[in-house]
Amino acid sequence: MAIDVVACGSPEEIIPAISPVFHYFGVQPTPPDADRFVPFIEPSRAFAARADGAVVGGCASFPFELTVPGGTVRAAGLTVVGVLPTHRRRGILRHMMRAQLDDVHRRGEPVGYLWASEDTIYGQFGYGLASLSGHIDVAKAHTAFAKPVASRAQFQMVDEAGAIEPMSRVFDRVRREHPGMVARSADWWRHRRLADPEHRRMGGGILNRVVMHDQGEPKGYALYRIHQQLDLGSSLGHVNVIEAIGVDAEATRDIWRFVLDIDWVARVQASLLPVDHPLLMLAARPRELKLQVQDGVWVRLVDVPAALAARRFGEGPPVVIELADAFCPWNAGRWRLGPAGAERTTADAELACDVTALGSAYLGGFSFRQLASGGRVEERREGALARADALFRSDRAPWCPEIF
């Protein structure tokens, strides 16, 4: 049976192309789902795999502006990748990834970016684990801060229309300084972050939107739902914090104090937190946060010199890396990496690794020494690991607060 992987030719073809992944969530895509994808995806960025004319697999990518240490880079946010179970193990995913990465390369987008549905899939296509993501589940009785402080902040519940402007101002300030975050347009806020159709509530209540002001300026915001459950008049429910962001340490402290102080719930839960979140230091009993960590975003360098030119490097002597890249062979070879970026070289390699390791180090989430300890990087000249880590060092953990 012949399989054809072809880019979509019109917006109407996008939802059928990405429908296979919805099979694994037990639903068919609806008009609200179309609002979450079609306005943001040029048809030629979506691919459909067809067998005898029927769509059996598909994928698409968002065009992102991704924050990296010291700058931003154009990135393709791969999403809604799926193959129907009737056509598994036939190489369809590989064909789709070939078409998608070749398309990204032609577009001049140096980086691929994704959340992995399974952690064994995307390494074979050059993606490396680039961040960790935290989840907390804390009892209200254990939410005190180690150093209570008075706050000047004021809080206001807002509707969807009133949320876009102040929340986007706060978010834009934060995302420009935090590797792993991506720019959001007003439409992205409207359709993907603030819209509140019933099927997105997952058993919870309405989406609450709170803006925090200090001296008249928006300094933070929170998006949350209450999942209420009562037992003889007492609450067993929880607050699900979808996003709580402040422009600085004080604002972050104050917006989290707000959500932790919401009454008539037993617990507060939050996911997609950076592993260096200030809550770990703010909490009087950090153990009670019940922090759990899992893989976060994955990064693929599609164009090595362009991707590395977009980020800031630390000071220090360059290091020569022998890079292997079987799926995108134009990246393979020896590269001299230093404060000026990356350039090809014939010098002896001091480190050797697969492109997945470079993706893991790109946002500063993992050091070359960590990667070497896991067998992902080989040090061929003593001291090369330390020099590479000095070049790639970042002062904060990568963070993407939203699964796309």
C-alpha positions, 0 to 999 in steps of 0.5 A: 500500500503506497503512502503519500505525505503531502502538504495541505493546500488550503485551510480546510485541509488542516483539520482532516490532516491533524485528526489522527492524533485526536483518535488517541484522546477519544474525540473528533476535532470540533470547530473550537479545535479548528480555532486553536490551529487553523488561524496559526498554521499556514496550510503548507506547514501541515502534512497529511499522510494518505493511504488510498486517498484516506488520511491515516496520519498527520502533523503540523508546526507553528511558526514561533519566536523562541527565546534563547539565552541572550536572544530569540530565534525562529522556531518550528513548534511541531504539534498534533503528530499522529498515525492511526493504529491501523497504519502503525509500524509502516514508516509513516511517522518517519516519512512525515518527519522527513517532510516536516524537517525538510520544510523547516529547513527550506523556510530558514527556521533554525530550530525545531521545538516540541512537547513529546507525547512519548519520550522514546519517539523524537530522539531518532529524528534529532530532538534532544530533551532540553528542559524539565517540567515540575508539578506541585500538589500542596495542601492549603495547610502547608502553603506558608512562606518562610518569610511573610511580607506585606504586599502592595499589590491589587488584584482584579478579576477580568473577562477574556477581552479585558485580560488580553492587554495586561496579561500580554504586557506581563508575559512579553516582559517575562518571555524575553528574559526566559529561555524556552518561552515563545511570543504570543499574539493577541489571537493566540491569547484569545483562542489558545490561552483565554478561551474557555469552552466546556471541553477544555475544563477537564472536570473543573470550573470556569477559567478565572482570569486575575490581573495583579497591579502595583501602582497602576501597572500590571505586574502579574496575572493568574489563570486558574480553575477550581475543581470543587468537591464537598464532603459534609460541607467541607471542601476536598477540592483543589485550585488548578493553577494553569499559569501564574506569572510575575514580572520580577521576584516580588511580583511572582511572590505576590501572584503566587501568594494570591492563588495559594490563599484562595479559600474553600479548597483543600489543595493547590496544584500546578504543572509546567513549572520550571525546576528553579521556580521561586516557590522552592525558596519561598515555601516554609516547607518546600517538601510539602510542595510534593514537587514531581519532575518529568521531561519538558520541551525537546529541541532540534537544531535544524541549522546548527550555525544559524541556531547557535548564532541566535544565542549568547555565549559565555566568554572563554576559548572555543571548543571543537565538536564532532557532530553526528546528525544522520537525519539532517546530514547537512549539520554533520561534521566538525564545528568550532563553537565560541563567543562568535558562534559556530563555524566549520573547521578541520581541527581535531575534535575535542568533544564528540556528540550526536545532534540530540546532545546539542539540542539538550544543551542549547537552552541551557537546561543541561550541561555538557558534563551532565550529558557526558555522564549519561554517555551522550557526549565524549570528551576527547581532550581534557578540559573540553567539557568545562570549556563547553559548559562555560560557553553554554551556561545560562542563569536560569532553567528553560521554561515553556508554560504551555503545551502547544 
